[in-house]
Amino acid sequence: MGCPGSQSDRYPWTVIHVERRKEYMASLEAASSKQIIAPFAEFLAGLVERGLKGEATAELPAARE
């Protein structure tokens, strides 16, 4: 559970898969340095939407034998 009044108890954990790291970092950099937040917000919103639908946003690597 999150802090009282916070949104953290309403949204699933969101994991950014390592294969999408470049996309994440580019959108984060644009938001941070140029104040262009739409790509970052859209990136995260897409992951959150998938999580709310119960879809995996990242997968764990297969266990090695």
C-alpha positions in Angstrom: 0.0 0.0 0.0 1.2 3.5 -0.7 1.0 6.6 1.4 -2.5 7.8 2.3 -3.9 9.9 -0.5 -1.2 8.8 -3.0 -1.9 7.2 -6.3 0.7 4.4 -5.7 -2.0 2.0 -4.4 -4.1 2.4 -7.6 -1.5 1.6 -10.3 0.5 -1.6 -10.8 4.3 -1.6 -10.6 5.7 -0.6 -13.9 8.9 -2.3 -15.2 10.9 -0.9 -18.0 12.4 -3.7 -20.0 16.1 -3.3 -20.7 15.4 -3.7 -24.4 13.4 -0.4 -24.3 16.0 1.4 -22.3 17.1 3.7 -25.2 13.5 4.8 -25.8 13.0 5.4 -22.1 16.3 7.4 -21.7 15.6 9.5 -24.8 12.2 10.4 -23.7 13.4 11.1 -20.2 16.2 13.3 -21.5 13.8 15.3 -23.7 11.5 15.8 -20.6 14.4 16.8 -18.4 16.5 19.1 -20.6 14.0 20.4 -23.1 10.8 20.3 -21.1 9.2 18.2 -23.8 7.2 15.8 -21.6 4.8 14.2 -24.1 7.1 11.4 -25.3 8.0 10.4 -21.7 4.4 10.6 -20.5 3.2 8.6 -23.5 5.9 6.0 -23.0 5.0 5.5 -19.3 1.3 5.6 -20.0 1.6 2.8 -22.5 3.4 0.6 -20.0 0.9 1.4 -17.2 -2.1 0.7 -19.6 -0.6 -2.7 -20.4 -0.1 -3.4 -16.7 -3.7 -2.4 -15.9 -4.8 -4.9 -18.6 -2.7 -7.6 -16.9 -0.2 -7.8 -19.8 3.5 -8.2 -19.0 5.6 -5.2 -19.7 8.8 -7.1 -19.1 9.9 -10.7 -18.8 12.4 -12.3 -16.6 15.2 -14.1 -18.4 14.8 -17.9 -18.5 16.4 -19.7 -15.7 19.8 -21.2 -16.7 20.3 -24.8 -16.1 
